[in-house]
Amino acid sequence: MELREYVRAARRRWLWLLVPVLLVAGAAAGLSLTREPAYRSSMILFVTTGSGDPDAKASRLNSYIALLTGPRVAQNVAAKLGEPAAADQVRESLSAEVQAGTDLLVVTAKDPSSERSRAMVTNATSALVALAKKLDPPAAAGDGPPPQITVAQEAVTVQEPGTLVRDVGFSSVLGLLLGAVAVAVREATRKTVGEEDDLRRLGIGTVGVISLNGRWARSGQADSALAEAFRRVRSLLPEIPRTGNARGTALMLTAANPKEGTTAVACGLAIAIAETGARVLLVDANLRSPGVGRYLAMDGGPGLADVLTGQARVSDVLRDPLDGRLTVLPPGEKRFDPGQVLASPTLAATMSELTARFDVVLVDAPPLHGVADAAVLGKVTDGALLVVRANRTRTADVQRSTDLLERIGTRLVAAVLNALPRRLPDEPAPPQPPRPAPLDNDSLVTTLLGRREEPDEAPSPPANPVSGRAMVKHRKPVADDFKPRPADDSTTTQRIAFVPADGVTTQRIKPVNGSDVLQGEARVTAKPDKPAKDEDATEKLDKQDEDE
């Protein structure tokens, strides 16, 4: 793996680096803070060897150091401290060194207790002096002064400086190295597609990545970033050769496996292409698990399945959910045999009709593996756009998909990397933080096209609503009413005309087609908020009815 790829992998998996650093540094800090403070007591001894030979002097000093850190002195010190069993601990606590260029021997003892460390160094020097006198042979005449050990400085006890900063620093470096090794191993053994370079290494061209980064999400501009990502994919799409004399081209969007975001990419790309003024048709050809309706807020109804079975015409099932900006061909009523429906001989003719009417036809197809629906659709489209889910789609599945498209004769136009999260951030509502919106809502559509304008206020009711009563008087049917009507006799609709608030009107009902409809009349008397000026209107109508 190249250094550039490793840097990108480290940026993508920054948590893999941060978590080990925090864990190891936290453990080191905890141990340092809970550790008891250590004390160090030191004494300085002046050693005279009685000889001017430097080698003899160095040999004697090294002998004293070995005796001081040996078992005899340690047992003597432990016995004086009243802890015979702690000889090994005393031996580990004692140390001695010669100051460079001098005859001074520095004896040191470390212990959590200041009194204990002081007692150990004092008893150790006393034991060393006694042991040295016992081991030195008696001096012969003319040999000069005998070797001596003199205390040049009494015991001095100080507290050891804390090692918190040092421990945390070293542990942080160790945690960073562990995280870096983990990232390298993960990238070396990774079997999924994580970035565009992985697709290029497979010999597949890419047209972009549909993703949201943290900067856009934090700034509340995630919608704009998503729209720009689809526009970039639109601009990078290569030229697709048309079939025959068709007006437009048909592009199938598919994936290797389910739930890789094919429908989301199809809807976003269709809206982005429609922004250019082209006539775009989005076909929901996933008859097994349709999803375009969820994004575009469309109800069920007839669609592609009904067209292929001969139960409907294309012009009768086309939908316009976005006010003319995009045309959608829904999947139609759910069928028990979607594979057999797509295998209909009329599929090719239907696609030819669609490409003759629209500039771009985007087909949201099922995944390539598991069912043969995508293979059937690939034979009647001009190319395929492969949707790959970042860090989820396996490299082997992508290779199988390209091989399958090649076998069925479908041109692989390119691949698009879908790195969208499972939940998209919605528009922020200050002062609350942005709330995540599910991926299967219509936020994608409203993001790219804008929300539809709604009236600020509901339409006000009429100033003077008319209220009243209607009465229908039936007369006895006559024989002529039961006679068959001519074929060209048109049906007369009933109407009731409302008049101003102080008016009264009567609407007569004429006979309509059908032998079981009676004749009659309906009368509406208007009742305004204020008393009507003509109070005798109702009485006049009643009298007229009685006369008739």
Residue pairs with C-beta under 8 A, 6 or more apart in sequence:
1 9
1 184
1 187
1 188
5 187
5 197
6 183
6 184
6 187
8 195
9 183
9 186
9 187
9 194
10 16
10 17
10 180
10 183
12 194
12 195
13 183
13 186
16 179
16 182
16 183
16 186
17 176
17 179
17 180
17 183
18 179
19 179
20 175
20 176
20 178
20 179
20 182
21 172
21 175
21 176
21 179
22 175
23 175
24 171
24 172
24 174
24 175
24 178
25 168
25 171
25 172
25 175
27 171
28 167
28 168
28 170
28 171
29 164
29 167
29 168
29 171
31 167
32 162
32 163
32 164
32 167
32 168
33 164
36 112
37 112
37 159
37 160
37 162
38 110
38 111
38 112
38 159
38 160
39 110
39 111
39 112
39 113
39 114
39 117
39 157
39 158
39 159
39 160
40 108
40 109
40 110
40 117
40 157
40 158
40 159
40 160
41 108
41 109
41 114
41 117
41 118
41 120
41 121
41 122
41 155
41 156
41 157
42 106
42 107
42 108
42 109
42 121
42 153
42 155
42 156
43 106
43 107
43 121
43 122
43 125
43 151
43 153
43 154
43 155
43 156
44 104
44 105
44 106
44 107
44 151
44 152
44 153
45 64
45 104
45 105
45 106
45 107
45 125
45 128
45 149
45 150
45 151
45 152
46 103
46 104
46 105
46 149
46 150
46 151
46 152
47 60
47 61
47 64
47 103
47 104
47 105
47 147
47 148
47 149
47 150
48 103
48 145
48 147
48 148
48 150
49 56
49 57
49 60
49 103
49 147
50 139
50 143
50 144
50 145
50 146
50 147
50 148
51 57
51 144
57 103
60 147
61 98
61 103
61 105
64 96
64 105
64 128
64 132
64 149
65 96
65 97
65 98
65 105
67 73
67 128
67 131
67 132
67 135
68 94
68 96
68 107
68 124
68 128
69 91
69 94
69 95
69 96
70 91
71 87
71 91
72 127
72 131
73 94
73 124
73 127
73 128
73 131
74 87
74 88
74 90
74 91
74 94
75 84
75 87
76 123
76 127
77 87
77 90
77 94
77 120
77 123
77 124
77 127
78 84
78 85
78 86
78 87
78 89
78 90
80 119
80 123
81 90
81 116
81 119
81 120
81 123
90 120
93 109
93 110
93 111
93 117
93 120
94 107
94 108
94 109
94 120
94 121
94 124
95 107
95 108
95 109
95 110
96 105
96 106
96 107
96 108
97 105
97 106
97 108
98 104
98 105
98 106
99 105
99 106
104 152
105 149
107 121
107 124
107 125
107 128
108 121
109 117
109 118
109 120
109 121
109 124
110 117
110 160
111 117
111 120
114 157
114 159
117 157
118 155
118 157
121 155
122 155
125 151
128 149
129 149
132 147
132 149
136 146
136 147
139 145
139 146
191 394
191 395
191 396
192 391
192 392
192 393
192 394
192 395
193 199
193 388
193 389
193 390
193 391
193 393
193 394
193 395
193 398
193 417
194 390
194 391
195 209
195 390
195 417
196 206
196 209
196 417
198 395
199 205
199 206
199 388
199 398
199 415
199 417
200 206
202 395
202 398
202 399
202 402
203 402
204 386
204 398
204 402
204 412
204 414
204 415
205 238
205 414
205 415
206 414
206 415
206 416
206 417
207 232
207 233
207 236
207 237
207 238
207 385
207 414
207 415
207 416
208 229
208 232
208 233
208 236
208 416
208 417
209 229
209 390
209 416
209 417
209 418
209 419
210 226
210 229
210 230
210 233
210 261
210 264
210 265
210 268
210 416
210 417
210 418
210 419
210 420
211 229
211 390
211 417
211 419
211 420
212 222
212 225
212 226
212 420
212 421
212 424
212 425
213 225
216 222
216 224
216 225
217 425
217 434
220 427
220 428
220 434
222 424
222 425
222 434
223 427
223 443
223 447
226 268
226 420
226 424
226 444
226 447
226 448
227 272
227 447
227 448
229 268
230 268
230 269
230 271
230 272
230 448
231 272
231 275
233 265
233 269
233 272
233 416
234 269
234 272
234 273
234 276
236 414
237 385
237 413
237 414
238 413
238 414
240 249
240 251
240 382
240 383
240 411
240 413
241 249
241 382
242 248
242 249
242 355
242 382
243 249
243 250
243 352
243 355
243 382
244 352
246 352
246 355
246 356
247 355
247 356
247 357
247 358
247 359
248 279
248 354
248 355
248 356
248 357
248 358
248 359
248 360
248 361
249 355
249 359
249 360
249 361
249 382
249 383
250 351
250 354
250 355
250 361
250 363
250 380
250 381
250 382
251 360
251 361
251 362
251 363
251 381
251 382
251 383
251 384
251 385
251 413
252 363
252 365
252 374
252 377
252 378
252 381
252 383
252 384
252 385
252 410
253 262
253 265
253 266
253 269
253 362
253 363
253 364
253 365
253 384
253 385
253 387
254 262
254 365
254 366
254 367
254 368
254 374
254 377
254 378
254 384
254 385
254 386
254 387
254 401
255 261
255 262
255 367
255 368
255 386
255 387
255 388
255 389
255 393
255 401
256 367
256 368
256 369
256 386
256 388
256 393
256 394
256 397
256 398
256 400
256 401
257 367
257 369
257 370
257 389
257 393
257 397
258 289
258 366
258 367
258 370
259 389
260 367
260 387
260 388
260 389
260 392
260 393
260 418
261 387
261 389
261 418
261 420
261 439
262 286
262 364
262 365
262 367
262 387
263 286
263 291
263 292
263 294
263 295
263 364
264 295
264 418
264 420
264 439
264 444
265 385
265 387
265 416
265 418
266 282
266 292
266 362
266 364
267 282
267 292
267 295
267 296
267 444
267 445
268 444
268 448
269 362
269 385
270 280
270 282
270 326
270 360
270 362
271 322
271 325
271 326
271 445
271 448
271 449
272 448
273 280
273 360
273 362
274 280
274 322
274 325
274 326
275 448
278 359
278 360
279 327
279 357
279 358
279 359
279 360
280 326
280 327
280 358
280 359
280 360
280 361
280 362
281 318
281 327
281 328
281 329
281 354
281 357
281 358
281 360
281 361
281 362
282 292
282 326
282 327
282 328
282 329
282 362
282 364
283 304
283 328
283 329
283 354
283 361
283 362
283 363
283 364
284 290
284 291
284 292
284 293
284 303
284 304
284 328
284 329
284 330
284 331
284 364
285 304
285 331
285 342
285 363
285 364
285 365
285 366
285 373
285 377
286 331
286 364
286 365
286 366
286 373
287 304
287 305
287 331
287 332
287 334
287 335
287 338
287 341
287 342
287 366
287 373
288 338
288 366
288 371
288 373
289 366
290 330
290 331
291 364
291 440
292 298
292 328
292 330
292 331
292 364
293 299
293 300
293 330
293 331
294 440
294 441
294 442
295 440
295 441
295 442
295 444
295 445
296 321
296 322
296 326
296 328
296 442
296 445
297 321
297 442
297 445
298 319
298 321
298 328
298 330
300 330
300 333
301 317
301 319
301 330
301 332
301 333
302 311
302 312
302 316
302 317
302 330
302 332
302 333
303 317
303 329
303 330
303 331
303 332
303 333
304 317
304 329
304 330
304 331
304 332
304 350
305 331
305 332
305 333
305 334
305 335
305 338
305 341
306 312
306 317
306 332
306 333
307 313
307 314
307 317
307 329
307 332
307 346
307 350
308 341
308 342
308 344
308 346
308 347
308 350
309 341
309 344
310 346
312 332
314 329
314 350
314 353
314 354
317 329
317 330
317 332
318 327
318 328
318 329
319 327
319 328
319 329
319 330
320 326
320 327
320 328
321 328
322 445
322 449
323 452
325 449
327 358
329 354
335 341
338 373
339 371
339 372
339 373
339 376
342 373
342 376
342 377
343 376
347 376
347 377
347 380
348 380
351 361
351 380
351 381
354 361
355 361
361 381
363 377
363 381
365 373
365 374
365 377
365 378
366 373
366 374
367 374
368 374
368 375
368 400
368 401
368 404
368 405
369 397
369 400
369 401
369 404
375 404
375 408
378 384
378 405
378 408
378 409
378 410
379 408
379 409
379 410
381 410
382 411
383 410
383 411
383 412
383 413
384 405
384 410
384 411
384 412
384 413
385 413
385 414
385 415
385 416
386 398
386 401
386 402
386 405
386 412
386 414
386 415
386 416
387 415
387 416
387 418
388 398
388 415
388 416
388 417
388 418
389 418
390 417
390 418
390 419
391 419
398 415
402 412
405 411
405 412
406 412
420 439
421 439
422 439
423 436
423 437
423 438
423 439
424 436
424 437
424 438
424 439
424 443
424 444
425 434
425 435
425 436
425 437
426 434
426 435
426 436
426 437
426 443
427 434
428 434
429 435
437 443
464 500
464 501
464 528
464 529
466 498
466 499
466 501
466 526
466 527
466 528
467 526
467 527
468 524
468 525
468 526
468 527
469 524
469 525
470 496
470 522
470 523
470 524
471 522
471 523
472 509
472 520
472 521
472 522
473 520
473 521
473 545
474 518
474 519
474 520
475 518
475 519
475 520
477 518
477 519
481 511
481 515
481 517
481 518
481 519
482 515
483 515
484 515
485 513
485 514
489 513
491 512
491 513
492 510
492 511
492 512
494 507
494 509
494 512
494 522
495 507
496 507
496 522
496 524
497 505
497 507
498 505
498 524
498 526
499 505
499 526
500 526
501 526
501 528
501 529
501 530
501 532
502 526
502 528
502 532
502 533
502 534
503 526
503 537
504 523
504 524
504 525
504 526
504 534
504 537
504 538
504 541
505 523
505 524
505 526
506 521
506 522
506 523
506 524
506 541
507 521
507 522
507 523
507 524
508 521
508 522
509 519
509 520
509 521
509 522
510 519
511 517
511 519
523 541
523 545
525 537
525 538
525 541
526 532
